[in-house]
Amino acid sequence: MEYGQLQDLKNWTDGWRFPDIWLRLVNGEEPDSDAVLRNLLRGYTEPVLPSALWNQLLTDGEFKAAATLPHNQEFLSSWPEKKRDELVDELERHRSKCYVPPS
């Protein structure tokens, strides 16, 4: 799979379901081509829970990636317990603790 084709995953509303690849693309990095198929298959066979991904992004300080998710309808519909405003507030609280300006 070509890097250009993978860029579609970054903008695809379900791209977050493949976090190993999606996170690299969001950060402007090229995914490891040897691991792409394995990571795509893992996304289908071991689906990531929205809450697990969200918490991991905040814990790891991946605020740029986390900031895209409250605007992603597919992500929000997969996690109906959380509302967009709650996620934005939570993200801002984590950012302020780490002194990372919003992007």
C-alpha positions in Angstrom: 0.0 0.0 0.0 1.4 3.4 -1.0 1.8 6.2 1.5 -0.6 8.4 -0.5 -3.3 5.8 -0.2 -2.8 5.7 3.5 -3.4 9.4 3.7 -7.1 8.6 3.0 -7.2 6.8 6.3 -6.3 10.0 8.1 -9.4 11.7 6.8 -11.7 8.7 6.9 -14.2 9.1 9.7 -13.5 5.5 10.9 -9.7 5.9 10.6 -9.4 6.1 14.4 -10.3 2.4 14.5 -6.8 1.7 13.3 -4.9 3.7 15.8 -1.4 2.5 15.0 -1.6 3.8 11.5 -4.0 6.7 12.1 -1.9 8.3 14.8 1.2 8.3 12.6 -0.7 9.9 9.8 -2.2 12.5 12.1 1.3 13.4 13.2 2.6 13.6 9.6 4.6 10.4 9.9 4.8 7.6 7.4 3.5 4.3 8.8 5.8 1.3 8.8 4.9 -0.3 5.5 5.7 -3.8 6.9 3.2 -3.3 9.7 0.3 -1.7 7.8 -1.5 -4.9 6.9 -1.0 -6.4 10.4 -2.4 -3.1 11.9 -5.4 -3.0 9.5 -6.2 -6.6 10.3 -5.9 -6.0 14.1 -8.3 -3.1 13.7 -10.9 -5.5 12.4 -10.2 -8.5 14.6 -9.5 -6.6 17.9 -11.5 -3.4 17.6 -10.4 -0.6 19.8 -13.0 0.9 22.2 -13.4 4.6 21.8 -12.9 5.1 25.5 -9.7 3.1 25.5 -8.3 5.1 22.5 -9.4 8.4 24.1 -7.8 7.7 27.4 -4.6 6.4 25.8 -4.3 9.5 23.7 -4.7 11.8 26.7 -2.3 9.7 28.8 0.3 9.8 26.0 -0.1 13.5 25.4 -1.3 12.9 21.9 -3.5 16.1 22.0 -3.4 16.8 18.3 -4.9 13.5 17.5 -7.4 13.7 20.4 -8.5 17.1 19.3 -9.8 15.6 16.0 -12.1 13.1 17.7 -14.8 15.4 19.3 -15.5 16.5 15.7 -15.8 13.0 14.3 -19.4 11.8 14.1 -18.4 8.1 13.8 -16.3 8.3 16.9 -19.1 10.1 18.9 -21.7 7.6 17.7 -19.5 4.7 18.8 -19.4 6.2 22.3 -22.9 7.5 23.1 -22.1 7.9 26.8 -19.9 10.9 26.1 -20.9 14.1 24.6 -18.8 16.3 22.4 -18.6 19.1 24.9 -17.5 16.7 27.6 -14.6 15.5 25.4 -13.5 19.0 24.6 -13.5 20.0 28.3 -11.6 16.9 29.2 -9.0 17.5 26.5 -8.5 21.1 27.6 -8.0 19.9 31.3 -5.3 17.5 30.2 -3.7 20.1 27.9 -3.6 22.7 30.7 -1.9 20.2 33.1 0.8 19.6 30.5 1.1 23.2 29.4 0.6 22.3 25.7 -1.1 25.1 23.7 -4.0 24.1 21.5 -3.1 23.3 17.9 
